[in-house]
Amino acid sequence: MNNYADKPNMKNMEERIESSSGSEGSQNHSIGLTTPPDLNTPRGQIFIAATRLFAKFGFNGTSTRAIAKAAGTKQVMLHYYFGNKVQLYEAVLKYEGTTMLAVIFGENPNHKSPEEMLIDSPIRLMTVLHDNPQWASLLRREIADGAVHLRNALRDVSEHGPLGANLHFHNAYLEAVHQGKAVDLPVEAVRECLLAIGYSAIYLAPLISMINERDFHDETVWEEWKLTLSTILKRGLLKTPPK
């Protein structure tokens, strides 16, 4: 596995929420970029329940009544804290989306070169979604529905969202090309292809596993996927593939 020791996992989402300082009240239905409500409050319980149900059943398949029941609170409290189902759903998407992007395009713990970071980005995306199946399910369902809510949720997060991720990738790629390490291709197309490769690897994993009769969650199979993808990308994108 890649050494991303600080990457968040849905298994410890409760711990992350419990350690955060969320604010209560009906005056503000928005949610912080990386700070969801306190788990010990009804608002936090609603947020956790909504995340689980949206990931399992999607936006259309989840009702506010079901969320309130799973959170152990009254339905009116959901509207008090979050406004309506759309606002709650987009708050969940904003938190999960910005957290995921922070992992993929965040710190460079191994101080990798620009060209290595290019190859690393789809591997990071694969790793995040592989290690956080609830994230993968939430994202898969939202994209299948057209990703309208996701675009709305991430519209105002500037450097913490897709805009910041694009700038991060853009700068790394241009630097690698400038240094003569990467093939000079349209930067937008390169970014789109790498993200598509990383995401589709997880999105199509169940189908591929069924066809090939190989368990995608098996550690040996998973390591083979990452090694093979990394090798292919290095050979195709870099002028002098690093060993």
Secondary structure, 3 states (H helix, E strand, C coil): CCCCCCCCCHHHHHHHHHCCCCCCCCCCCCCCCCCCCCCCCHHHHHHHHHHHHHHHHCCCCCCHHHHHHHHCCCHHHHHHHHCCHHHHHHHHHHHHHHHHHHHHHCCCCCCCCHHHHHHHHHHHHHHHHHHCHHHHHHHHHHHHCCCHHHHHHCCCCHHHCHHHHHHHHHHHHHHHHHCCCECCCCHHHHHHHHHHHHHHHHHCHHHHHHHHCCCCCCHHHHHHHHHHHHHHHHHHHECCCCC
